[in-house]
Amino acid sequence: CTACLSRSMMLRCFSRSLVIPKELCFRVRRIGVLSTSFELTDEAIFTDEHQTLRSSLRKLIDQHINPYVDEWEEAKSFPAHRVFKKLGEAGFLGVTKPPEYGGLGLDFSFSAAVAEELGHITCGAIPMAIGVQADMATPALTRFGSDELKRQFLAPSIAGDVVACLGVSEVGAGSDVAGIKTTARPSSTGDDLIINGWKCGRPVELSLA
């Protein structure tokens, strides 16, 4: 509901077709009324293997994330490198990525199961950050990157050694990647990429070795 979203949180209500009254939203967040039973039916797309993966992620969330959410919100910061390293060590940042770069090599249904389980985190920003790392900043690199680039950037992203990000929003395009005007061209020596574009109303020129 809108009340939940205004509190920067996510409740995975859609999987059970639940309707939660607005006055209960904050209480649900605080005391964890919604618990997932992982009930399998003939119509379920998830198998026992999916549920095993979800249970492992739930344990990690309960041990390394949820106990510290209030502290991180108070500090207006969270230790992304530390959290992502825990997730990377457990394989959750490369569920569908190739095993040769540290991924699990599973199909997208397992990624969907992980995405649902991330809704157990008692805030919205951290699941979004994890989603960016696993399913927004790295898929294009996985599909189109050379082996050299994958080993330099994809493997450490999957391992949680680096925190990936997106740089798509610009004047006149917002998050519409089809409207982006920024260019990336090789330098005269061929050793660098010269990136020209606009960000936040200001021109940006970067040289990446």
KEFILO-256003 format. One record per residue (C-alpha): x, y, z negated; residue in three letters; residue number from 1. Coordinates in Angstrom, 1 decimal, always signed. Example, Ala and Ser with C-alpha at 12.3 -4.5 7.8 and 13.67 -1.06 7.14 Angstrom:
      px      py      pz  type  seq
   +12.3    -4.5    -7.8   Ala    1
   +13.7    -1.1    -7.1   Ser    2
END
This chain:
      px      py      pz  type  seq
    +0.0    +0.0    +0.0   Cys    1
    +1.0    +3.6    +0.4   Thr    2
    +1.5    +4.0    -3.4   Ala    3
    +4.1    +1.3    -3.4   Cys    4
    +6.0    +2.8    -0.4   Leu    5
    +6.0    +6.2    -2.1   Ser    6
    +7.9    +4.6    -4.9   Arg    7
   +10.6    +3.3    -2.5   Ser    8
    +9.7    -0.3    -3.1   Met    9
    +8.5    -3.3    -1.1   Met   10
    +6.0    -5.9    -2.1   Leu   11
    +5.8    -9.0    +0.0   Arg   12
    +2.0    -9.0    -0.1   Cys   13
    +1.4    -9.8    +3.6   Phe   14
    +2.6   -13.4    +3.3   Ser   15
    -0.3   -14.2    +0.9   Arg   16
    -2.9   -11.7    +2.2   Ser   17
    -3.0   -10.0    -1.1   Leu   18
    -4.6    -6.6    -1.8   Val   19
    -3.2    -4.9    -4.8   Ile   20
    -5.0    -2.0    -6.4   Pro   21
    -3.0    +1.2    -6.5   Lys   22
    -3.2    +1.4   -10.2   Glu   23
    -1.4    -2.0   -10.6   Leu   24
    +1.4    -1.3    -8.1   Cys   25
    +3.8    +0.2   -10.6   Phe   26
    +3.0    -2.4   -13.2   Arg   27
    +3.6    -5.2   -10.7   Val   28
    +7.0    -3.8    -9.9   Arg   29
    +8.0    -3.5   -13.6   Arg   30
    +6.9    -6.9   -14.9   Ile   31
    +7.2    -9.0   -11.8   Gly   32
    +3.6   -10.2   -11.6   Val   33
    +4.1   -11.6    -8.1   Leu   34
    +6.0   -14.8    -8.1   Ser   35
    +6.6   -16.9    -5.0   Thr   36
    +5.6   -20.5    -5.3   Ser   37
    +7.1   -21.5    -1.9   Phe   38
    +4.0   -23.6    -1.3   Glu   39
    +4.3   -25.6    +1.9   Leu   40
    +1.3   -26.3    +4.1   Thr   41
    +0.7   -27.8    +7.5   Asp   42
    +0.6   -24.3    +8.9   Glu   43
    +3.8   -23.1    +7.2   Ala   44
    +6.7   -22.3    +9.5   Ile   45
    +9.2   -22.9    +6.6   Phe   46
   +10.6   -26.3    +5.8   Thr   47
   +12.3   -27.6    +2.7   Asp   48
   +15.6   -26.3    +4.1   Glu   49
   +14.1   -22.8    +4.3   His   50
   +13.0   -23.0    +0.7   Gln   51
   +16.4   -24.2    -0.4   Thr   52
   +17.9   -21.1    +1.2   Leu   53
   +15.3   -18.9    -0.4   Arg   54
   +15.8   -20.4    -3.8   Ser   55
   +19.6   -19.8    -3.6   Ser   56
   +19.0   -16.1    -2.6   Leu   57
   +16.4   -15.7    -5.4   Arg   58
   +19.0   -16.9    -8.0   Lys   59
   +21.6   -14.4    -6.6   Leu   60
   +19.1   -11.6    -6.7   Ile   61
   +18.0   -12.4   -10.3   Asp   62
   +21.6   -12.6   -11.4   Gln   63
   +23.5    -9.9    -9.5   His   64
   +20.9    -7.3    -8.3   Ile   65
   +17.7    -7.0   -10.2   Asn   66
   +19.2    -6.6   -13.7   Pro   67
   +21.1    -3.5   -12.4   Tyr   68
   +18.5    -1.8   -10.2   Val   69
   +17.4    +0.8   -12.9   Asp   70
   +21.1    +1.6   -13.6   Glu   71
   +21.9    +2.1   -10.0   Trp   72
   +18.8    +4.2    -9.4   Glu   73
   +19.8    +6.4   -12.4   Glu   74
   +23.2    +6.8   -10.9   Ala   75
   +21.7    +7.4    -7.4   Lys   76
   +24.2    +4.9    -6.0   Ser   77
   +24.8    +1.2    -5.9   Phe   78
   +28.0    -0.8    -5.4   Pro   79
   +27.4    -1.9    -1.9   Ala   80
   +30.8    -3.5    -1.4   His   81
   +30.4    -5.6    -4.5   Arg   82
   +26.8    -6.7    -3.8   Val   83
   +27.5    -7.4    -0.1   Phe   84
   +30.6    -9.5    -1.0   Lys   85
   +28.3   -11.7    -3.2   Lys   86
   +25.8   -12.0    -0.4   Leu   87
   +28.6   -12.7    +2.2   Gly   88
   +30.2   -15.4    +0.0   Glu   89
   +26.8   -17.2    -0.1   Ala   90
   +26.2   -16.9    +3.7   Gly   91
   +23.3   -14.5    +3.6   Phe   92
   +24.9   -11.8    +5.8   Leu   93
   +25.3   -14.2    +8.7   Gly   94
   +22.4   -16.6    +8.7   Val   95
   +21.9   -16.6   +12.5   Thr   96
   +25.5   -15.7   +13.4   Lys   97
   +28.0   -18.1   +15.0   Pro   98
   +29.9   -20.4   +12.6   Pro   99
   +33.2   -19.5   +14.3   Glu  100
   +32.9   -16.0   +12.8   Tyr  101
   +31.7   -17.2    +9.4   Gly  102
   +27.9   -17.4   +10.1   Gly  103
   +25.6   -20.2    +9.3   Leu  104
   +24.4   -20.7   +12.9   Gly  105
   +20.8   -21.1   +12.0   Leu  106
   +17.7   -20.1   +14.0   Asp  107
   +15.7   -16.9   +13.4   Phe  108
   +13.2   -18.5   +11.2   Ser  109
   +15.8   -18.7    +8.5   Phe  110
   +16.5   -15.0    +8.9   Ser  111
   +12.8   -14.4    +8.4   Ala  112
   +12.8   -16.5    +5.3   Ala  113
   +15.7   -14.5    +3.9   Val  114
   +14.0   -11.2    +4.8   Ala  115
   +10.9   -12.3    +2.9   Glu  116
   +12.9   -13.3    -0.1   Glu  117
   +14.7    -9.9    -0.2   Leu  118
   +11.2    -8.6    -1.1   Gly  119
   +11.9   -10.0    -4.6   His  120
   +14.4    -7.2    -5.2   Ile  121
   +12.7    -4.6    -7.3   Thr  122
   +13.4    -1.6    -5.1   Cys  123
   +13.3    -0.8    -1.4   Gly  124
   +16.6    +0.7    -0.6   Ala  125
   +18.8    -2.3    -1.3   Ile  126
   +16.8    -4.8    +0.9   Pro  127
   +16.9    -2.1    +3.7   Met  128
   +20.7    -1.8    +3.4   Ala  129
   +21.1    -5.6    +3.5   Ile  130
   +18.8    -5.7    +6.5   Gly  131
   +20.9    -3.1    +8.3   Val  132
   +24.0    -5.1    +7.7   Gln  133
   +22.6    -8.5    +8.8   Ala  134
   +20.0    -7.6   +11.4   Asp  135
   +20.6    -4.1   +12.8   Met  136
   +24.3    -3.2   +12.9   Ala  137
   +25.7    -6.6   +13.9   Thr  138
   +23.4    -8.3   +16.5   Pro  139
   +24.6    -6.3   +19.5   Ala  140
   +28.2    -7.0   +18.4   Leu  141
   +27.3   -10.7   +18.2   Thr  142
   +25.8   -10.8   +21.6   Arg  143
   +28.0    -8.5   +23.6   Phe  144
   +31.3    -8.1   +21.7   Gly  145
   +34.5    -9.7   +22.9   Ser  146
   +36.1   -12.3   +20.8   Asp  147
   +38.7    -9.7   +19.6   Glu  148
   +36.0    -7.3   +18.5   Leu  149
   +34.0   -10.0   +16.8   Lys  150
   +37.0   -11.2   +14.8   Arg  151
   +37.9    -7.6   +13.9   Gln  152
   +34.5    -6.3   +12.9   Phe  153
   +31.8    -9.1   +12.9   Leu  154
   +33.7   -11.6   +10.8   Ala  155
   +34.4    -9.2    +7.9   Pro  156
   +30.8    -7.9    +8.1   Ser  157
   +29.5   -11.5    +7.7   Ile  158
   +31.9   -12.1    +4.9   Ala  159
   +30.8    -8.9    +3.1   Gly  160
   +34.3    -7.4    +3.2   Asp  161
   +33.0    -4.3    +5.0   Val  162
   +29.7    -2.4    +4.9   Val  163
   +28.3    -1.8    +8.4   Ala  164
   +26.2    +1.2    +9.4   Cys  165
   +24.2    +2.7   +12.3   Leu  166
   +24.8    +6.0   +14.1   Gly  167
   +21.8    +6.3   +16.3   Val  168
   +19.9    +9.4   +15.3   Ser  169
   +20.7   +12.5   +17.2   Glu  170
   +19.1   +15.8   +18.3   Val  171
   +16.3   +15.1   +20.7   Gly  172
   +16.4   +11.3   +20.2   Ala  173
   +15.7   +10.6   +16.6   Gly  174
   +16.0    +6.8   +16.2   Ser  175
   +15.0    +6.2   +19.8   Asp  176
   +18.1    +4.5   +21.1   Val  177
   +16.9    +4.7   +24.7   Ala  178
   +17.1    +8.5   +24.4   Gly  179
   +20.6    +8.8   +23.0   Ile  180
   +22.9   +11.1   +25.0   Lys  181
   +26.2   +10.3   +23.2   Thr  182
   +28.8    +8.7   +25.3   Thr  183
   +31.8    +6.5   +24.6   Ala  184
   +34.6    +6.6   +27.2   Arg  185
   +38.1    +5.2   +27.3   Pro  186
   +40.9    +7.8   +26.7   Ser  187
   +43.4    +8.5   +29.5   Ser  188
   +45.8    +5.9   +27.9   Thr  189
   +43.0    +3.3   +27.6   Gly  190
   +44.0    +2.7   +23.9   Asp  191
   +41.2    +4.9   +22.4   Asp  192
   +37.5    +5.5   +22.8   Leu  193
   +36.4    +9.2   +23.0   Ile  194
   +32.9    +9.5   +21.5   Ile  195
   +31.1   +12.7   +22.5   Asn  196
   +27.6   +13.6   +21.2   Gly  197
   +25.5   +15.5   +18.7   Trp  198
   +24.7   +14.7   +15.1   Lys  199
   +22.6   +16.8   +12.8   Cys  200
   +22.5   +19.7   +15.2   Gly  201
   +26.3   +19.9   +15.5   Arg  202
   +28.6   +18.6   +18.2   Pro  203
   +30.8   +15.7   +17.3   Val  204
   +33.9   +14.4   +19.1   Glu  205
   +35.7   +11.4   +17.7   Leu  206
   +38.7    +9.4   +18.9   Ser  207
   +38.7    +5.8   +17.8   Leu  208
   +41.8    +3.7   +18.2   Ala  209
END
